[in-house]
Amino acid sequence: LISSIDQRQNTIERITRKILARQQEFFDEGTSKLKPMTMAEVAEAIEVHETTVSRAIANKFLKTPHGTFPFKYFFTPGYSGKDGDAVSNTSVKEIIGAIIEGEDPQKPLSDRKIMDLLAEKDISLARRTVAKYREELGIPATNLRRRY
């Protein structure tokens, strides 16, 4: 029993070290710097099965300078951004929010136009994905954002 607990603690420590190494900019600068990372990548790096990582981080939290986050928060898919840098979906959502915040309320941007603006930043997303992320941010559709 004791060795099982030690092994579990060791696994959590190794996972945490990988998160800290990969997400250093997040810890230094904030959520907009979160990089994409998958459980499969971490599992391969620490030589365990992906399900071991998933079970080890279940119901676990990490306290950071920017708040307390569930471990799963750090495992996010990503997109390639400018200069080939990977951008997490969390960062993409923040960019979408910023684009909409800066729009003209009389002429709000369509999801297609937001998609085009993201493409200018070398972030390739489908219009449906833009709509999904916009909805997840609690931002209504174009016709509901229009102010006369």
N, C-alpha and C positions, 0 to 999 in steps of 0.2 A: 504494500500500500504506500509506504513512504517513497519507494523508488518511483512509483507511478506519479506521485505528486511532484517529485523532483523533476521527472522527465517533462511533465506538463509545464512546469514553471520555466524550465530550460527552453522549451519550444516557444512559449510566449515571449521570453526575453529575446530569442533569435529573431522572431517576427518583428518585435519592436525595434530592434537594431536596424533591420532592413527598411522599415518605415522611416526611421530617423535619417538614415543615409539617403534614401531616395527623395524624401520630402523636406530636405534642409531649408530650401527657399520658403516653403510654406511656414515653417516654424519661425523663420527670420522676418518674413514680410507679410504673411497673411494668406487668407483663403484663395485669393486670385492666383497664387503661385502653386497651387496644388497640381502635381503632375500625375499623369495616368499611371496606374499600377494595377496589376491583376494578382489574384491569389495564386494563379498558376506560376507566375514569375517568382514570387516569394517562395512558394513550395519547392520549386526547382533549385533555387539558390540555397535553401537550408536543408535540402535533400529529404523532404517529407512529401506525403501525398497532399494534393490540393484540399481534400476533405479534412485532413488533419489541421490545416491552417484555418479552414472555415469553422471547425468545431472549437479550436483553441481561442478564437477571437469572439465567439458568440457571447453576447451580453457583457463584453469587456469595453472599457472606456479608456481614453488617453487624455490626460490633462495637458493642455498646451498654453502658450502665452495668449492665444486667441480664443480660448474657451475649452470646454471639455467635449470631446467628440467620441462617438462609438468607433471602434477599430475599423468597422466596415466602411466608414466615411472615407478612409484613405485608399480604398480599393475602388477605383473608378476607371471606366473606359476612357479612351482619349481620341483625339484627332490631331493630325499634323498641322502645325501652324507655320508662321513665318520662319524662314531659315531652317525648316525641317524640325523645329522644336515641337515636342509633343505638348498638346494642350488638353487638360482634363475637361470632362463635360461640365464640371462645376464652374470652371473658368469661363467656358463658353456661355453658360447661363448668365454669369455676371456681365459678360460682354453684351449679350442680348438685352439684359436689363438696362445697361448704360446707354445703349443705342436708343431704346424706347424712351428712356428718361430725357434724352436730349432732342427728341423729335418735336416737330411743330404740331401743337395740339389741334390745329385746324386742318392739318394734312398729315395724319398719322401714317407711319410706314406699314406697308403690307408685309406679310411673312416672306413673300418672294423678294421684296426689296431688302429686308433684313438679311435674307440668305445671300443676296448679291453683295451687301456690305461686308458680311463675314468672308465671302470669297475674296474680296479685296485684301483681307488680312490673311489670306491663304488658309482659311478654315472652310473646308468643304462639308456642307451639311445639306440634307434634303429639306425642302420646304416643310414637309410634314414633321420633321424633327425640330425645326425652328418653332412650329406651332405647338408641338408637345412641350418643349422647354418653356415657351412663353406661358402656356397654361399652368405648368408646374410652378412658375414664379407668381402665379395669381394675377397675371396681366391679361385683360380682356382682348378680344379681337379688334381689328382696325375700326370697324363701324361703331363699336362701343366706346372706343377711346376718343373719337372725333368730338371736338368742342367747337361750337359755332360762335 
